[in-house]
């Protein structure tokens, strides 16, 4: 989204959904982690909204609703653990993910 830093956010109550086409592929970033794993991160575009114009420059405001998609490509075999059995509790697991 463009706009003056620290300026008021655009009014999304009157924002218009803008259709789009992908012009130059859907790039993904591959990252090598310090633990030896390789992940791929891709940004999934959900919606693009035009939310008015900047009052100073007249340039249109765009809001992009997106979500990251993370995929594990490779990992060192020593990082793999045995699958948990039903009812097992992992003390280090995040709530809701055990």
C-alpha positions as CSV (number, residue, x, y, z in Angstrom):
1,X,0.0,0.0,0.0
2,X,1.3,3.4,-0.8
3,X,0.8,6.6,1.2
4,X,2.6,9.0,3.4
5,X,4.4,7.3,6.3
6,X,2.4,7.8,9.5
7,X,-0.5,9.2,7.6
8,X,-4.1,8.1,8.2
9,X,-5.0,4.6,6.9
10,X,-7.3,4.5,3.9
11,X,-11.0,4.1,4.5
12,X,-11.7,0.4,3.6
13,X,-15.5,0.8,4.1
14,X,-15.8,2.0,0.5
15,X,-13.0,0.0,-1.0
16,X,-13.6,-1.7,-4.4
17,X,-12.5,-5.2,-5.2
18,X,-10.1,-5.1,-8.2
19,X,-9.7,-8.1,-10.5
20,X,-6.1,-8.9,-11.6
21,X,-4.1,-11.2,-13.8
22,X,-0.6,-12.5,-13.0
23,X,1.9,-10.9,-15.4
24,X,5.1,-12.5,-14.5
25,X,4.7,-15.9,-12.8
26,X,4.4,-16.7,-9.2
27,X,7.9,-16.6,-7.7
28,X,8.7,-18.5,-4.5
29,X,11.7,-17.9,-2.2
30,X,13.8,-20.9,-1.2
31,X,15.5,-20.5,2.2
32,X,18.3,-22.7,3.6
33,X,17.9,-22.7,7.4
34,X,20.8,-23.0,9.9
35,X,19.5,-26.4,11.1
36,X,20.0,-27.7,7.5
37,X,16.4,-27.6,6.4
38,X,15.2,-26.0,3.2
39,X,11.8,-24.3,3.0
40,X,10.0,-22.6,0.2
41,X,7.9,-19.5,0.9
42,X,5.3,-18.3,-1.6
43,X,2.9,-15.4,-1.2
44,X,-0.7,-16.3,-2.1
45,X,-2.8,-13.3,-3.2
46,X,-6.4,-13.5,-1.9
47,X,-7.8,-10.1,-2.9
48,X,-6.7,-6.7,-4.1
49,X,-8.8,-3.6,-3.0
50,X,-8.6,-0.1,-4.3
51,X,-9.3,2.1,-1.3
52,X,-9.5,5.6,-2.6
53,X,-6.7,8.0,-3.4
54,X,-3.9,9.7,-1.4
55,X,-5.2,13.2,-0.6
56,X,-1.8,14.8,-1.1
57,X,-0.6,13.1,-4.3
58,X,-3.8,11.7,-5.8
59,X,-2.2,8.3,-6.3
60,X,-4.6,5.4,-5.7
61,X,-4.3,3.3,-2.5
62,X,-4.2,-0.5,-3.0
63,X,-4.6,-3.0,-0.2
64,X,-3.4,-6.5,-0.9
65,X,-4.9,-9.3,1.2
66,X,-2.4,-12.2,1.2
67,X,-1.2,-15.3,3.1
68,X,2.2,-17.0,3.1
69,X,2.4,-20.6,2.0
70,X,5.4,-22.4,3.5
71,X,6.5,-25.8,2.3
72,X,9.3,-28.0,3.7
73,X,11.5,-29.2,0.9
74,X,14.3,-30.9,2.7
75,X,15.6,-31.5,6.2
76,X,18.3,-33.4,8.0
77,X,17.1,-36.9,9.0
78,X,18.3,-36.4,12.6
79,X,15.6,-33.7,13.0
80,X,12.8,-36.2,12.4
81,X,11.0,-37.6,15.5
82,X,8.7,-40.6,15.8
83,X,5.1,-39.7,15.1
84,X,3.0,-39.1,18.2
85,X,0.5,-41.7,19.3
86,X,-3.0,-40.6,20.0
87,X,-3.2,-39.3,23.6
88,X,0.5,-38.5,23.8
89,X,1.3,-35.0,25.0
90,X,4.3,-33.1,23.9
91,X,5.3,-30.5,26.6
92,X,7.0,-28.3,24.0
93,X,4.0,-28.3,21.6
94,X,2.0,-25.1,21.1
95,X,-1.5,-25.2,22.5
96,X,-3.9,-26.6,19.9
97,X,-1.0,-28.2,17.9
98,X,-0.3,-31.2,20.2
